[in-house]
Each structure stands twice: as C-alpha cells, then as structure tokens.
Amino acid sequence: MTTSDRERYSRQILFSGIGEAGQERLLASHAVIAGCGALGTFQAAALARAGVGTLTIVDRDYIEPSNLQRQWLFEEADAAEGLPKAVAAERRLRAINSGIEVRGVVADLDPSNVEEWFEGAALILDATDNFETRYLINDYAVKHGVPWIYGAAVGSYGITMPVMPGRSACFRCVYPEPPPGAQPTCETAGVLNTVTAAVAALQVSDALKILAGAAEPVRARIATLDMWQGGLREIAMPPPDPDCPACGRREFAFLEGERRAPISLCGRNAVQIHERRRPLDLAALAITLSALAEVRTNDFALRFFPAPYEMTIFPDGRAIIKGTTDAGVARSLYAKYVGN
C-alpha cells in the first residue's frame, strides 16, 4: 500500500474491522455489480470510495430524467444525452477514484455472457430488477463458490440477503419459484430514494466485510426495512435445502439455458427485445430511420422516436421499446424498423 493510499483510506484503516490488512485486501479485490440503477449506483460509488481495486458494472439500460431522483451517479446532462448507465457510471467513478480499475459493460446479462463478465470476481452485488436474472446470478455464484448479496426496494420497503455458498442457503432455497401474480414496481408503487440508499448501504456493508477478509460477521439473515413506517426486521435464513436444484442437486438450469424472449422492464413502460445477437451499423440505420421520424445518436446507441413510441437500439442488435409493455407490439416495431 502506498503512502497516498494510507492517507486516502486512513479513516477506514483506523476502523478496527478493516485495518491496514483489510484495506490491502480491498485494494486487491474485484467486485461485480449487476445492474446500475438506484441500488447499483450507490453500491458502485461506495465501493469505489472504499478502494475496491476493480469494479465491473453490467447494465443494459440508458439514463432517463425519472432516474435522477434516486440513481446517485447521474446528472441531467447524462439523461439529456441518453447515455447508457454503465458508460456514465464508469466515467463518474473514474473521476471519484482514479486509483482503481472500473469497467462499465453495456450488456444484457444472460447465460451467454455471465461467465465472461463475472470471471475473477470475489463478490457479486445484486442491483437487478427481476427474478430471472437473480436466479442466473445464483446459479453462477453457487457453481463457482462466489458470495453474492441480493437486494430489492419498492415504495418505502426494502429487503437484502447475503448468499454465502457452502455456508448459507442459496437464493433458490429461499425462493424456489418467483412470487406469484403481479408484483409492485417503481412505476406502479413509486419508490423513496432513502430506501434504495438504505438497502444498498446494507449490501455494501456485507460486501466490505467479505472483501476485507472479515466474512464471519456476515450473518445468514433476511433483513427487511420500511423507511416510511419505520423499523428494521431480521429473520434467520433457513438452512440449505438438500433438495434445492442449485446448491443441493447442483443443477444450474438458468446458467445453462438460453434466454432471448422479450421482457418487460421493471418500473418502465418498456420492453426489451434481444431475441438473437447480430451487429448493427447504427450510422447506416440512422440515415434510413431519419426519413421516418426523429433520430438521436451518440457513441453507444441510437434513439428513434416513431410516435407514440421511443426505441433505443444498441450495436449488438438489442433494443428497448418504450411506450408499451406488450411483447407483441414491441416485436412488431422491431421488425418494422430494424428488421428480422
């Protein structure tokens, strides 16, 4: 550790739970953040300031004005430009701490790329918005013995749970299947920015314990909190289920499967289309589409506005169609303007 590192992280080094040895471990560690919204931006900023040596941030989405209420790394100019969240986060984190390595990945996390983006990680932080991706993270983490920390928030309610493979129940032990029926989202129930910060802070606290080599204080518990009604509640996680498909039978269906179905984006009147990968020439596509409706482009995506919809198209062929939650409508728009 350099003299400048000792000065920069002096208040953490003075803290007995971390100390100089723990800080050295943090500087040598690699954490992955899956998702870069309200939880992910707080997590990324906190870990960068704490000196986690390598951060990988994987996110599929772009910044909108409604994100600014709770997504801590972004500002109005990012939303006006429609920057991908992972790109804007990488830029901001490099400005916060130039002494660490930050990699922002604009991608939809799926079975075809999860091994690549998670490789070498000592820890995974969940900042996603759907159960399918969490089951995928869980499969990877259990298979490779990597701890990960689940978190979610909506309205004033939040929940977090550390998964320590080999030591605690895994995510599928606790949630064998996704909750039935329609679930509240930020779009239907709103969300307080304080609850996202609180959940992310709990996740980061456990992450620092693990990365600093002090994992023993990480308790196998489910923590829930309500930032409006008040109160923090913790319950012990159940023991690992010997019949769990993931950690019991070691069957990793989510990791081994291929997912290309359209999915509605949580908290958004939007559908993502990524049924097959194919590179697109966005410059050529912009010329074609500009004759039909307004087109805006940057180095990372093309935005197209065929009223009453909005399409954001990425170089790998993925698109987010805003203005509908109907997968059929989204598919039709994609076929009409991008092609099959």
GUNU-250092 format. One record per atom (N, C-alpha, C): x, y, z. Coordinates in steps of 0.2 Angstrom, whole numbers, plus 2048, in hexadecimal, padded with zeros to 3 digits. Atoms other than C-alpha are relative to their C-alpha. Layout:
<rs>
XYZ...
</rs>
This chain:
<rs>
8047FA8008008008008048068007FC7FA8018078117FB7FE8058068017FB7FB8088208077FA8047FE8077FC8027FA8297FD7FA7FC8018068057FE7EF8197FF7FF8018078018007F87F281A8127FD8068028037FA7FE7ED82C8127F98007FE8078008037DE82A8077FB7FC8048048057FD7D781B8108018008087FE8007F97DD8208217FA7FF8058068017FC7CC8218297FD7F98008028078007C880F8248067FC8037FB8047FD7D98098298008018088017FF7F97D681083A7FA7FC8038068047FE7C680683B8027F98017FD8077FF7CA7F68447FE7FA7FC8038068047BF7EB8398048007FA7FC8018067CA7EF82A8078018017F97FF7FF7DB7F682F8048007FA7FC8008067EA7F68248007FA7FC8008068047E97E481F7FA7FF7FC8068008037D77E581B8008057FA8007FB8067DA7F58108047FD7FA7FC8038057E77EC8077FC7FA7FC8048058037DB7DE8037FB8037FC8057FD8047CE7EA7FD8048037F97FD7FE8067DB7F27F18027FB7FB7FE8068047DF7E17EA7FA7FC7FE8068048027CD7DB7E87FC8037FA8047FE8067C17DB7DA7F87FE8018078017FF7AE7DD7DC7FC8027F98057FF8067A07DC7CE7FA8038038077FD7FE7907E77D07FC7FE7FA8058028067827E07C57FA8048018057FB8007777EE7C18038078027FE7F97FF77A8017C27FB8058018067FB7FF76A8097C88018038078007FD7F976680F7DA8057FD8047FB8047FC76F8017E38078007FD7F980180377D7FF7D78048068007FC7FA8007828117D68038028077FE7FF7F97838137E98067FB8027FA8057FF78D8027EA8068027FD7FA7FF8037998077DD8048068037FD7FA7FD79C8187E48047FF8077FD8027F979F8117F68067FC7FF7FB8058017AA8037F08068047FD7FB7FC8037B480F7E58048048067FD7FC7FB7B781B7F48037FC8057FD8057FB7BB80C7FF8077FD7FE7FA8038037C98077F38007F97FE8008078037C37F77EC8048017F97FB7FF8057D17F57DF7FD7FF7F98038018077C67EF7D07F97FF8018078008007B47F27CD7FE7FF7F98048018077AA7EB7BE7F98018018077FE7FF7997F27BC7FC7FE7F980380380678D7E97B07F98038008077FD80177D7F27AA7FE8017F98028008077727F179B7FC8077FE8047FA80176980279D8038067FF7FD7FA80176B8147997FC8058058027FB7FB7688247A47FA8047FE8067FB80175782D7A57FF8058058007FB7FA75283C7AF7FD7FD8068038037FA7478317BA8057FD8057FB8047FC7578287C08038058057FB7FB7FC75F8387C77FD8018088028007F97548377D78037FC8057FD8057FB75D8287DE8067FD7FD7FA80380276B8237D38068058007FC7FB7FD77A82B7DB8068027FC7FA7FE80478882C7CE7FE8047FA8017FC80677E8357C07FD8078018037F98007798477BC7FC8017FA8057FE80576E8507B08037FF7F97FC80180677B8507A28007F97FD80080780277C83D7A27F97FE7FD80780180276983C7A07FE8037F98027FC8077688497928047FC7FA7FC80480577683F7897FD7F97FF80280780076D82E78C8067FB8017FB8047FF77D8277927FE7F98038018067FD77E8147968028018077FF7FF7F977E8137A98077FD8027FA8037FF78E8087A98068057FE7FB7FB80379781579E8018068058007FA7FC7928247A98037FE8077FE8027FA79681A7B98087FF8007F88008017A88167B38038068007FD7F98007AC8287AF8008038078007FD7F97A682E7C08047FD8057FC8037FB7AE8217CA8088017FF7F97FE8017BF8247C18028078037FF7F97FD7BD8367C68008008088008017F97B98317D88077FD8037FA8047FD7C88257DA8047FE7FA7FC8018067D58257CC8057FA8027FB8057FE7DF8187D67FE7F97FF8038078017D38097D27FF7FF7F98028028067CE8007C37F97FF7FF8088018017BC8027BD7FF7FE7F98028038067B47F97AF7F98017FF8078008017A37FE7A97FE7FC7FA80180480679B7F179E7F88017FE8077FF80278B7F57947FE7FA7FD8028078027837E47927FA7FE8048058037FC7747DA7978037F98037FD8067FD77A7CD7A37FC7FA7FF8038068027767BC79D8047FA8007FC8067FF77C7AA79D8068007FB7FB8008057877AE78D8068048027FA7FC7FE7927BB7968018018077FF7FF7F87907B97A98077FE8027FA8037FE7A07AE7AA8068067FE7FB7FB8027AA7BC7A08008068058007FA7FC7A47CB7AA8017FF8087FF8027F97A57C27BB8077FD8027FA8037FF7B67BA7B98058048047FB7FD7FB7C27BD7C77FD8048058037FC7FB7B57C67D28017FC8078008037F97B77C37E57F98018038077FF7FD7A57C97E87FC8037FA8057FE8057957CD7DE7FB8048048067FC7FD7897DB7E37FA8007FC8068008047777DA7DD7FD8078008037FA8007707EA7D77FB7FF7FA8058018067647E27CA7F98018028077FE7FF7527E47C87FB7FA7FE80580680274B7D27C48037F98037FE8077FD74C7C07CB8047FC7FC7FC8048057527B87BB8078018017F97FF8007627C17BC8037FE8077FE8027F97647BE7CF8017F88007FF8078007627AB7CC8067FF7FC7FA80080476F7AD7BE8078018057FA7FF7FB77B7B57CB8017FB8058008067FB7777A87D88037FA7FD7FD80680377B79A7CC8088017FF7F97FF80178C7A27C88048008067FD7FF7F97907A67DA8017F98037FF8067FD78C7957E08057FB7FD7FB80480479578C7D28078028027F97FE7FF7A57967D58028028077FE7FE7F97A47997E88018078017FF7F98007A27AC7E67FB8038058057FD7FC7997B57F47FC8067FC8047FB80378B7C17EE7FB8038058047FD7FB77F7CD7F67FA8037FD8067FF80376D7CE7F17FD8078038047FA7FD7637DF7F37FB8027FB8067FD8047537E77ED7FD8058048047FB7FD7497F67F17FA8037FC8067FD8047387FD7EC7FC8048058047FC7FB72D80A7F48058038067FC7FE7FA73480D8068037F98037FE8077FD7387FA8088077FE7FC7FA8028037497F28058027F98047FE8077FD7517E08088077FF7FD7F98028027637DA8078017F98047FF8077FD76A7C880A8077FE7FD7FA80380377C7C28088007F97FF80080880177F7B18008077FE8007F98027FF78F7A98058007F87FE8008078027917997FB8047FB8057FD8057FB79578A8067FF8018078007FF7F97917938167F88028018077FE7FF77F79A8137FB7FD7FB80580180576F79680A8018047FA8007FC80676F79C7F87FA8037FE8067FC8027637A77EF7FA7FB7FF8058058027597987E87FE7FC8068028037F97587907FA7FA8048038047FB7FD74F7A08007FA8017FB8057FF8057457A37EF8017FB7FB8008058057437937E67FD8027F98047FD80673779C7DA7FF8078018027F97FF7347AE7D67F98018048067FF7FC7267B67E17FA8007FA8068008057157B37D87FD8068008047FA80270B7C07D08048067FF7FD7FA80170F7D27CC8038038067FC7FD7FB71C7DA7D78008087FF7FF7F980171D7ED7DB8078027FD7FA7FD80372A7F77D28018078017FF7F97FF7318087D37FB8047FC8057FC80472580D7C57F98008038078007FD7168077CE7FF8028078017FE7F971A80A7E08058068027FB7FB7FE7288177DF8067FD8047FA8037FC7388167E98038078037FD7FB7FD7408217F68087FF7FF7F88018017538257F38037FE8067FD8027FA7568228058007F88018008077FF7518108058057FC7FB7FB80380475C80C7F68078018037F97FF7FC76B8147FF8017FC8068008047FA76780A80E8027F97FF7FF8068027667FA8068077FF7FD7F98008027767FD7FC8058018057FB7FF7FB77F80380B8017F98047FF8067FC77B7F28148047FB7FB7FC8048057817E98048078018007F97FE8007917F28048047FF8067FD8017FA7947F08168027F88007FE8078007947DD8148057FF7FB7FB80080579E7DF8048078018037F97FE7FD7AC7E880D8027FB8057FE8057FB7AC7DB81B8037FA7FC7FE8068037AE7CD80E8078027FC7FA7FE8047BB7D68038068028047FB7FE7FB7C57DC8128037FA8047FE8067FC7C77CA8187FD7FF8078038007FA7BB7CC8267F97FD7FF8068028027AD7C18207FC7FD8068048037FA7A87B98317FB8048028067FC7FE79E7C88367FA8007FC8058008057937C58277FB7FB8028058057FD7837BD82E7FC7FE7FB8058038057787B28247F98028028067FD7FE7697BD8267FC8037FA8047FC80575B7C581C7FE8068048017F97FC75A7D88217FB8037FB8057FC80474A7E281C7FF8068048017F97FD7477F48207FB8047FC8057FB80373A80181D8028078027FE7F97FE74081381C7FB8058018067FB7FE72F81B81E7FD7FE8068038027FA72781182B8057FF8067FB8007FB73780E8348017F88017FE8077FD7407FE83A8047FC7FB7FC80480374D7F28357FF7F98038028077FD7497DF8378057FB7FC7FC8068027557D08357FE7FA8028028077FE7517BE8348057FC7FD7FB80480275D7B08337FE7FC7F980280380675E7A88227FF7F88018008087FF7597958218067FD7FE7FA8048027677888207FF7FE7F880080280776C78380E7FB7FA80080480680175F7778078037FB7FC7FC8058037677678027FD7FE7F980380280675A7657F48008077FB8007FA80475D7777ED8047FE7F97FD8018077607767DA8078027FF7FA7FC80176F7827DB8057FD8057FB8027FC77977F7EB7FF7F98038018077FD77276E7F08027FB7FA7FF8058067717647DF8058037FB7FB7FD80577D7707D67FE8007F98038008077727727C77FF8077FF8007F98027747837BF7FD8027FA8047FF8067667857B38008077FE8007F98037677987B28068027FD7FA7FF8037797987AF8017FC7F97FF80480677878B7A27FB8017FA8067FF8057687917998028067FC7FF7FA80576779E78B7FA8048018067FB7FF75B7AD78E8008057FB8007FA8057567B877F7F98038008077FE8007447BB7838008078028017F97FE73E7CD7847FE8008078027FF7F973D7D37967FE8078018027F97FE7347E279D8048028067FB7FD7FB73F7ED7A77FD8038068037FE7FA73B7F07B98008078018007F97FF7358017BD8008047FA8007FC8067348067AB7FB7FD7FB80580280572780679E8047FE7F97FB8028067337FD7928017F98007FE8078017387EC78B8078007FD7FA8018037497E67878007FA7FB80080580574C7DC7778077FE7FF7FA80380175B7D17758007F97FE8018068017567C276D8067FC7FC7FA8038037667BF7638058057FF7FB7FB8007777C77638028017F87FE7FF80777C7D07538038078007FE7F98007877E07517FC8047FB8037FB80477F7EF74A8048067FE7FD7FA8027867FE7407FB8058028047FB7FE77E80B74A8008077FC8007FA80478481973F7FC7FF7FA80480180577C8117307F88008028078017FD76C80D73A7FD8078018027F97FF76B82073F7FE8037FA8027FC80676B82672D7F97FD7FE80680380275D81A7297FA8028048067FE7FC75281E7387FF8078018017F87FF7558317387FB8027FB8057FE8047498317297F97FF8028078027FD73B82A7347FE8048068017FC7FA73D8337448068028037FA7FD7FD74983C7508057FA8027FB8047FE7598337538068048047FA7FD7FC7678377608057FA8017FB8057FF77782E7618068028057FA7FF7FD78682D76C8057FA7FF7FB80580179682276D7FD7F98028028067FD78C8147757F97FD7FE80780280177A81376F7FD8057FB8047FC80476D81A7637F98008038077FF7FD75D8217697FB8037FA8057FF80574E82175D7F98028038067FE7FD73D82A7607FA7FF7FC80680080472F8237567FA8008058057FF7FC72082A75F7FB7FA8007FE7FD7F971A82576C8057FC8037FA8057FD72981976F8068047FF7F97FE80073B81C7728047F98007FC80680074880F76D8078028017F97FF7FF75A80E7738037F97FE7FD8068047648027688088008017F98007FE7757FC76D8047FC7FA7FC8038057847F67627FF7F87FF8018078017817E47667F97FD7FE80780280276F7E47607FB8008058057FF7FB7677E67707FC8068008047F98007597F37727FB8008068057FF7FB74E7FA77F7FB8047FD8067FD80373D7FF7797FC8038068047FD7FA73580C7857F98027FD8077FE8027228107847FB7FA80080480680071C7FE7868037FB8057FD8067FC71D7EF7917FD7F97FD8028068047167E37848057FE7FB7FA8038047237D877D7FF7FF7F88028008077197D676D8018067FC7FF7FA8037197E87698078028007F97FE80172B7EA76D8047FC7FB7FD8048057307DB7627FE8037F98027FE8067267E37548038077FE7FC7FA80172E7F47568077FF7FE7F980280173F7EC7568017FD7F980080380773B7E27467FF8067FB8027FA8057347F273D8068047FF7FA7FB8007437FD7418077FE8007F98038007527F27448007FA7FB80080680474D7E273B8007FA8047FF8067FD74D7D073F8077FD7FE
</rs>
